[in-house]
Amino acid sequence: MMRNRDTIYINGQWVPTSGAEAIPVENPATQEILGTVPAGTADDVNRAVAAARAAFPAWSQTSAGERAGYLRLLEQALAKREEEIALTVSQEMGSPIRLSSKVQAPLPRTVISAYADLVEKYEFEETVANTLVTREAAGVVGAITPWNYPLHQITNKLAPALAAGCTFVLKPSEVSPFVAYLLFDALDEIGLPPGVVNLVPGHGQPVGETLAGHPDIDVISFTGSERAGTRVAELAARNVTRVALELGGKSANVILDDADLKTAVKVGVANAFMNAGQTCVALTRMLVPVNHYEEAVELAADFAKGYTMGDPLSPDTKLGPVVSQAQRARIYSLINTAVAEGARLVTGSTQIPAEPATGYFVEPTILADVHPDSTIAQEEVFGPVLSILSYTDDDHAAEIANNSRFGLSGGVWSADTDRALAFARRLRTGNVDINGARYNPIAPFGGYKKSGLGREMGKEGLEEFLEVKSIQI
């Protein structure tokens, strides 16, 4: 069934785009066209921003309780669509249905509900001596989001922006846009005031660039690649627009010498291959003590065998396709570069697999004997590729782990939690998991160095969309 959508959402209505182009959306598992969405124009962005600007004064003056009420209605509207959301994500970007059903569809609801709770108890005012310090809505937010967790990445921005009292203009990824339409169906259903939320799909040029450089945008929030994030920041700087960036990662998973090696390797492989490796926080560098190195490589190879490629809609599939032909070509180019630079190919291949005959599949790939300065150890792959490196002692492990221009996430494994915590404090990253600790969607998330600026989720995520005012009395 074709999923064609031929309108955009501006000022509380589904309206035609001012352009004539339609963007085809491909199923990466079957290579069939699922349908089309409009290719928005600069004029569409201007109309959406104008609507958001007009809606801002009234929306920003609503009570925190009223905004929380809308968020709870949104959570309920998405709950009714959860099965359709999971199916849509699996079809448009290839995430296995088991992951779409457990993470892609329900996690955004958790984030929305958390912000509804948070905004009701958040202290928007405090007194400092003779000064009343207030935190007020920053204004109109422009959001540009990626394809890998397409709904979650939107709601990470939308929920705190609405909670703060901001209005919102979204450019979703043109690769996986249909789930954004399901979100806006839900937003339309709950009856937000016209102009509070707006949707303009399209390409980075002109939609993304117009949004990032628009003089009436107060905050631009972007998630995506380092290259694109740098361009967003450059465009925003011309207007001194506040920027929040969540960019790439090349995260290290450090297995200390007292860790349960088998468990650490098993969980590490699962983390690296989740969503076909298309996860910004994927722990793609596994660091192992030299005296346990070959054992760890053998364990990783055995665990990789369980990641058979297959139809994302099958409940048994653990490894779906990567999102596009271009993405697959880039991944295999990096694998071949790694081998040319001396890495040992333990599992996987340097060639595109013959089976499945259709779809953009990449075999689960383990690379050993990886040098810390090599291309594969420094570049974000965004595919099911795990590099295993050796180290001599804790200082050496910390040095390797921090040898990256990125600083998004990391992992530490040890039988001694205090030792693991001490090591975690040495990592120059915004997030660290100890012994495979579960993801916490209400804690702040973001990176150091070239992994970005600012934080999403939690109180810190809300404050990205607030301005501080001091009133002397």
N, C-alpha and C positions, 0 to 999 in steps of 0.2 A: 504494500500500500504506500503510495507516494505521500509525503508529508509536506507538501508545498504550503508555504506561508507567504502571502503577497503584500502584507502591510507592516507598518512599524507602529510603535506606541508613543504618542505624544499628547500631552495635556489631557490625559484620561481617556483617550480614544484611539482605536485602531484606524490609522489613516494611510493613504498611499505615500510611497516615497516620491521624491521629486525626480528620481533617476529612472532609467529603463532597464538596467542590468539586473539579472538574477544570478545568485551564486549557487552552483550545484553542491550538494552535500553528499559525500561518498561514504558508503559502508566499508571500512578498511578490511573487513573479513571476507566480503564477497566481491568487492570492487564494483558494486551496483550503486546507482544514484538513488538515494533515499528521497530526494525532493530538492526544493530550492528555497532560498530566502532572498529578500531584496538586498541589493548592494546599495547601502545608504550613501548619501552625498554630503558634502560640506553644508549645503542648504538645510538638509535634514538635521544635522547637528546644531546648526544655528537656531532652528525652530525649537528643538528639544531643550537647548540651554535657555532660550527665552521663556519657555513654559516653566522650567524649573526655577528660574529667577523670579518670575511673577508669583509662583506659589510659595516661595521661601518665607516672606514676612509672616503670613498667617500660620504656616506649618511650624515655624520655629517657635511660635508663641503657644503652641498647644502644650498641655501638661505632660509630664513624664508618664503619668498613668494612662493618658489617652494614647500616647505613642506605643506604650507597652501593650495596650489592648489591640491595636492594629497588628503588632507583631504576633500576638497569640492567634489572631484570626488567620494570619498568613501561615503560621505553623499548621493549623488545622486544615487549611485549604491544600497545602502541600501533602499532608498525610493522606488525603483522599486520592491524590495523584501518584502515590509512592510507587506503585507497580509500573505505571506508565513511565515515570521518571527513570526507573532502573532499566527498563527495556530500551528507552530512548538513548540513554548514555551508552549502553552496550552496543547499540546499532551504529551510533554516529562516531564513536571513537574507539570501540573495540574492547572496552573493559569487560572482563568475564562477568557473567550475570551474578555469580556468587559474590563478587566484590561490589558490583553495582547495587545489589539488594541489601548488602550488609553495611556498606560505607557510602557509596555515591548518592543514594537516595535518602537514607535516614540522617546522615551526619548534618546536612544543612538545617534540618528541623531542630536538632539539638542546639546548634549555634543560635538560631533565631529565638528559641525558648530561653536560652541563657541570657541573651541581651534583654528580653522582656523582663526577666527577674532582676538583672543588674540595674537597669535604668530606673526602676522603681525605688531602689534604695541608694542610688548614687547621690553623693553630696555635691550638688551643682554650685553651692555657695559656702564660703567659710570666712570667718573674721580674723584678720591678722592686725592686732593693735587697732588703729583707727581706720583700717582699710577693709572694705568688703570686697573679697576676691570672688568673682563669678566666672563660671564656665558656660559659654554660650555656643550655640550652633555655629559652625564655621562658615556655612553658606551652601553653595551649589557644588556638589561632588560629581566629578567625572570619573567613571570606573572603566578600566580596560582589563579584560579577564582572559585566561588561557583555556585550552581545550582539554587538559588532562583530568581535572576534577571540575567539570564545567559548571555544575550548580554550586558546589561547595565554595569555589573561589568567588562566585558572585555574592553569595549570602555572607561570606566573611566581610564583605564591604557594605553590602546593602543593610544588613541588620544593625550594625553600629551607627551607620550614617543616619538611618531613620530614627533610631533611638536618641541620637544626639539632637535631632531637630533639623537635619539637613535635607535638602532635596537632591535628586539623584538622576544622572544620565548614564546609561550603560551601553558600552560597545562590547558585546560578547565575542568570543572567537568565531570566526567565520567557518572554522573546521567543524565545530560541534555546537551549532547555534540553537538547535531545536529545543533543548532543555531550557534555554533562556525564555523561549516562547511559552513553555509550560509554566514557568515561574510568573511571567507577566499575565497569563490567563488567571492565575491565582491572585495576583495583585489587583487585577481589574475586578475580580469577584468580590474582594473584601471592601471595596468602595473607598479607597484612599482619595483624598481631594485631588482634583485635576492638577497635573503638573508636578506632583510630588515625585513620581517615578516615570522615567521615559526610557525607551528602548530604540536604539539605532544600530542594527547589525551592519556589517560591511567590512571592507578591507582596512588594513592599517593606514593606507593612503587611499582615500582622503579622510575616512571617518576617525581613525585613531589620532592622526596628526592634528586634525582640526580640533578635536576634543582636548588634546593635551595642550595645545597652544591657544585655547580660547580665552579671551580676556575676562569673560564673565564666569569662568570656573574658579572656585576658591580653593578646592583641594582636588588633586588628581591622584587616584589610587590605581596602581598598575601591578599586575602579576604576570611574569613571563621571563623572557630571556634577558641576559645581561646586556646584549646589544640593543634590543628594543627598549629596555628600561633606561639606558643611557640616552637614547633619542627622546624619550618622553620627558626626562629631566631637563634636557637641553631646550625643548620647546616650552616647557613650563617656566623655565628660568627667565624667559623674556618678559613674562608678566609677574615675576616674583610669586608664582603660584606655589602653594605648599604641595609637596610631593611625598607620597608613601610608595615605596617600591619593595616588592617581594620577588627576588630574582633567583638565580641558579644556586646550585650546591654541588659539592664534590666531597661528600661527608665520609669521615673515617669511622670505622667500627673497630675499636681497639679491644682485643681479647687479651687480658693480662694473664700472666703465667699460672695463676691459681684458679682460673675460671673453669667451669664445666665446659670443656672444649666442644663436645658433641652438640650440646644444647646451643651454645653460642654460635657455632657454625650453621646449624640448622635454621635458627631464627634469623641469622644474618643473611643467608641465601634467600629466605622468604622475603625479607625486607627489600633486598636488592631487586628481586624479580616481581614484586607486587605491581599490578597495573602495567605489566610488561616493562618494568623499569622506568615508567613514565611518571615519576614521583619526585618532586623537587628535594624531598628530604631522604631519598633513597641512600642507604649506606653502601656506597659503591666501591669503597676501598676498605678491604678487610685486613687489619694489621694483626699479625700472629707472631709470638715469640719464635725465634729461629729454631729452638730445639723441638718445637711442636709443629713446625711449618709443613712438612710433607704429610703428616697425619691430617692436618687441617685441609690441605689441598685435596686429599683423597676423600675426606668426608664431604667437602663441598661438591665434588664431582658426583658422588653418590646421591646427594640430595637434589642436585640439578636434574637427575634422571626423572624425578617425579613431576617435572614441569613440562608436560607434553603440550605441544601446540594444538589448538583446536578451535572449534566453533565457540565464540564467546557466549552464545545463548544456551550451550549445554551446561548443566549444573556441575558436571565433572571437570570442566576445563579450568586449568589454573593459569595458563599462559595464552592470552589472546594475541592479536596482531598489534603492531605499532600503528600509529595513527594514519600514516600516509606513505606513499612511495618515496617521496623525498626524505622523510625521516628514516626509513629503512636504508636508503642509499648512504645517508650520513653515518648511520651506525656501523654499516659494514666497512665504510672507509676508515673509521676509527679503529675497528678490529684489525684491519689489514695493516694500518700504521703501527699498531701495538706489536704485532708479530714482527714487522720489519725492524722495529726498535729493540727487539730482543725478548719480548714476552713469550711465554710458553702457552700454547693453546691447549687447555686441558679438556674442555667440552666446547661444543659448537663448531663453527666452520668459518672460513674466510669467504665463503660463497653463499649466495641466497639459496635457501633450501628449495628442493624440487617439490616437496610436499609440505603442506597443502598446496595444491596447484593454483589456487586463487587466494588472495589476501596478502597483506604486507607483514608476513611473519619473520621473526628473527629467532633463531635457535637460542636456547638458554646457554650463555657463554661464560665460562670460567677462564680467566687468564692468570697464570702464575709467573713468578720471577719478574714481577713488574717493578721497574725502577721508580723511585718517588718523583723524579723530575721528568719522566716520560710523558708523552702526549696523553696517553690513556689515563694516567694518574692525575692529570691536571685539568682535562676538559670534561665538562658534563656531557655524558653520552645520551641519556634519556632513552635507554633501551635495556633489555635484560642482559646486562654485561657486568660481571663482578671481577674486580682486580684484587689479587691477594698479594700482600707485601709482607716481608719479614722485618723484625727489629731485634735488637740485642738486649735492651733494658728499657725501663720506663721513660727515661729521659729521651732515648732514641725514638721511642713510640710517640711521645708528645711532639718531638721535632717533626717527624713525618706527618703526623695528623694535622699540624698547623702549617704545613708546607703547601698552602693553597691560597689562591686569591679569593676563594669563597670562604664563607663561615656560617652556613645555615644550620647544620645539624651535626650529630655525632652519636656514637654509642660507646659504652664502656662495659666490660664484663669482668667480674671478679667475685670470688667467694666471700670477700670482705667488703661489705657495703661502704664502710668508711674509706677504705682504700680507693674504691671506685669513685666515690664522691670527690675525694681529693684530686684524683686524676681528672675528673670532669671539670673541675675548676680551672685546670690548666688549658683546656681547649678553648680556642678563640672562635666560638660558635654561639649562636643565639639559642640553641636547643641541644640538649644531651639526654639520651635515654640510658638508664643504668639497668643492666641485666634484662633488657627487653621490656622495660616498663611500658604500660599501655599509654596510648595517646590521650592527652587531656585537652578537649576542645574548648575549655574555658580558661586556659592559661595563655599568657601572651606568647605570640609566635612571630619570629622574624630573624634576621641574620646580621652578622658582622660583615665587615669588609665589603666585597662586591656582591654579597648576597642581598643587599638592599638597605633601605632606610625605613625606620619606624617599625611598628608592631601591629599585628592583627590579633583579634580575639582578646577576651578578658577586658579588664578595666583600661589597660593601655590601648587596646583596639578602639574603644569608645573615644578616648582622648585624642586620637588622631583626627577626629572630626569636631573638636571643640576648640574655641578660642578662649583665652584667659583675659579677663578685664579686671583692673583694680580701680575701686571707687573709694576715694578718701572721704571720710565723714568727719 
